[in-house]
Amino acid sequence: MAFAGVSLIADGKLCASTKSTINSGADSGYHLIVVEGYLRTKETTPNGEWIKSRPFIVGGRRWTIDYHPNGFDEDYEEFISVFLVLEDDTGPSVRVQCAFSFIDQPELRVPKHIRQSEPFYLDDSFDGQFDFMKKEVFERSRHLKDDSFVIRCDLVVRKSAVNKEEEGTAALPFTELPQADLPSHLGDLLLSKEGADVTFEVDGKEFAAHRWMLAARSTVFKAQLFGTMNVDNATSSVVKIDDIKANVFLGLLTFIYTDGMPEFKRG
């Protein structure tokens, strides 16, 4: 699936730097919601209220995700609720399938699982999971790490015209393929340091990486390593970064290479 952006929620609200729209340019894609400071978010967002993700475009339509840390309404106040929202009203109803998972649940993102979700129509409304996960269970789970977690929404938009009244039994456009090993291979590349051409000095530690990977995955790194944003860094093989902890930077590199996060240890 095509990458359709990241929304960072910190201090109980969507960070301003993530408000712009990103277009996946495809009929299927996934969007990530990164929540830093879960307890703070839970305290500041009452039952029935939500935090909206940055907008993103999949299948030519504009979408957002509503994250309810204390549930959609009184009936679901013990749960986390998440919903896919069709933001634009410029076209007809659209038939979609979507699946929500935590970033550490790759087994839930294979085509078979997403196809099992019931197709549904959206116009300018929403659909999702009122009872995505019970809060007390979530707070004891492996998904919550250092008061942070990541939710992934996989979305497929059906392009062919199908009337709302029809049963619509045709399968959505998935192709059965073996589960990709690319994240594993890239993770091994990061660990082996083979072919690395830049070293970052962070919090007294060194991290070897590959300029091409960083530039392909991050416009900020692309500007820093190849552009005019920092001429010294564009030519130097050693880049010093301040104001970030080593384990956080390792998490950033791991996500860039693998779309996953490492296990964090305090201390």
Beta strands, then each sheet from edge to edge (+ up, - down):
strand 1: 2-10
strand 2: 13-14
strand 3: 22-23
strand 4: 28-36
strand 5: 51-52
strand 6: 56-58
strand 7: 61-68
strand 8: 79-86
strand 9: 94-102
strand 10: 120-122
strand 11: 126-134
strand 12: 148-157
strand 13: 198-202
strand 14: 205-209
strand 15: 238-241
sheet 1: 2+ 1- 4- 12+ 9- 10+
sheet 2: 3+ 6+ 7- 5+
sheet 3: 3+ 6+ 7- 8+ 11-
sheet 4: 14+ 13- 15-
end
